[in-house]
């Protein structure tokens, strides 16, 4: 068959969805939400595990589709490309954290209780999704400029909520005066580092880790404590 004829034939064959409709890799409009569904979540889960093991550069779209026995056309229906897969993995955890932390900040509980609840939420989220956080912290350098700005804005929003709770506690006299931004980033660093070492089968449960972190943070901000000179 002549090469031109083969090209024409290849173009005429389009991947089909199970319902018979044509499946195309349509890019999303700017600002449009990612396509949802169990298949998209399976793609994110597989992508996170593979990138955790092999890194972003060492993981291909074919690796992900092979893991799920999925066609590339089906992959591209949910995710535009590998860099966007990294972006979706990164933002999913941040969106969950933001929703939880924002709800705690809006609650009418005392500042010390808010701080304890925020720490508990961070610890549990990281412990339950270590692959996602591992990929986010270790591979975020591969994000494009626009995607990196988007995740940085979400990070700042989360840190800002924690900082405001610390300011609230300081104003009420429940927390000692300190730089709330420094305290917020210190607490976040402690909680997010859990992805590096926590194992469900290890010596401490997630409940014990959360309780320990809450105690450390609260003792560190209480009025009676003083920094080491």
N, C-alpha and C positions, 0 to 999 in steps of 0.2 A: 504494500500500500504506500503511495507517495507520502512524503512527510507532511505536506499541506493537508492531505486528506486525513491523516492521523490526528493533526491538530484540530481539524473541524469535528472529527468524531469525539475527541476528548472533551471539547467544549460542550458538545451536545449532551454528555452524560453528567447529570447533576445529582449530588447526594440527596437521598429522600429521608424524611422523617418516617417513623413507624406508621403515621396516619396517611402517608402517601404524598404529603406536601413537600415541596422543595425546601431543603435545608441549606441556607446560605450563611456565610460568615459575615453578617451585617454588623458594621461598627455602630456603637451607640452614639447618639447625639451628645454633644458636650453637656455635662451636668446631669445626664439621664442616669437613673439608678441602675446597678447591675441586675441582670436577669436573675431571678430567684428560682428556687426549686431544689429538690433532693439531688438532682444530677449536678447542679452547680456546686452544692455543698460537698458532694463526693469529689469533685475536681479540686476544690480548695483543700480538702483533707489530704488527698493524695499528693498534691503539689507541695503542701507544707512538709509532709513526711519525707518526700524525696529531696527537697531543698535542704532540710535539716541534715540529711545524711550526705548529700553530694554537693551542697552549695548551689547558688543560683546558676553559676557558669557551667556546672557539671550536670545540670538537669535540663532535659529537652522536652518539648511538647510531646514527642513520641514516647518518652519515658512515662509521662503522665497518662497518655491515652492507652499505652500498653498495660499499665497498672490496673486500669479500669475496663480493659477490653472495649474501648470507645473509639469511634472514628475521629479523625482530626476535624472533620466537618462539624461533628457534634461538639467537640471541644470549642471550636471557634464560634459556635452559636452562643456559648455562655461567657467565653473569655476571648478578648480580641487578640492577645498575644501573650508571650511568656512574661514580659515586663508587667503587663496588666494583671496577670495572675499573682505576681509578687505584691502588687498594689492591693489587690482584693484580700489577700492573706493578711497583709499588714493592717488594713483598715477594719477588717471584721473584728479583730480583738479590741482595737481602739474604740470602735462604736459601742461594743458591749460594755467596756469600762466606763465610757462617757455616760451612757444611760444609767448605770448603777450609781456612779458617783454624783451625778446631777440630782438624782432622786434623793440621795442621802443629804446633800447640801440643802435641798428645799424643805426637808423635814423639820419639824419643830422640836427636835431633841436637842439636848445640851451639846455644846461644842466637843467636850471630851467623848461623849457617846458617838457623835458624828465621826470623829477621828478614828475611833475604834472600829466602827462599821466600815469606813472607807478602807482601812488596812485589811480587814477581813475580806472585803470584796476583791481587793487587788490580789491578795495571796491565793484565794480560791481560783480566781480567773487564770492566773499564771500557772498554778499547779495542774489545772484541768486541761490546759492547752499549751503544753511546753513546746511542741513543734512550731506552733504559730508564733509564739514569742521568740523562740530561737531564730527563726527565719527573719522575723522583723528586725531584731537587734543586730544580727550578724550580716544580713544581706541587703539592708535598706540602702546601702550605697549604690546599688544597681537601679534604684528607682529613677525615673526621669524627673526633670526639674519640676514640672507641674504636679506630678504625683508626690514628690518629696515635700513640696509646699503644703499639699493637702494633709498629709499625715502629720507634719510639723504643727499645723494649725490645730489639729485634733489633740495632739500631745499637750500643747499649751493650754487648751481649754480644760483638760483634765487636771493639769498642774495648777491652773488658776482656781479651780473649785477647791482643791485641797488647801491652797494658800489662803483663800478667803475664810475657810473654817478655822485655820490657825489664827488669822487676824481677829476673827470673832471671839475666839477663846482668850486671846491676849487682851482685847478690849473689855471683856467681862471679868478679867482677873483669874480665869481658870488656867491660863497658860502664862509662863513667864515671858517677859519681853525678849524678843529675838528677831532676827531677819526672817520673816515668814517664807520668803522665796527659797532661802538656803535650807530651812527646815523641811519645806515641801519636797524639794529635790532629794534631800537626804532620805526621807521616808519612801519616796518613790523608788529610789535606787535600791534600798533594802528589799522592798517588795518585789520589784521586777527581776532582781537577781535570782529569785527562787527558781526560775527556769533552768539555771545552770546546775543546780545541785539536788533539787528535791526529787525523790523517787517514791512512788506510792508504797513500795515494799520496804522502804528504808526504816531507820530507827524512830522517826517521828511521823505522826499523822499530820494531815493538813490542818486539823483542828489544833493540834499542839503547836505547830509552826505559827499559825495565826495568833494564838493566845500569847506566845512568846514575843512576837513582833508588836502586838498591841501593848504589852507591858513595857517593852523597851521604849517605844515611842512616847507613851503617856508619861513614863517616869522622866523621860528626857525633856518634856515641855512643861512639867508641873512647876509651880512657883517656887517650891522649896529646893529645887535642884540648881546647881551652878556648874558652868562649864569648867573644865580643867584648865588651870592657868598655864 
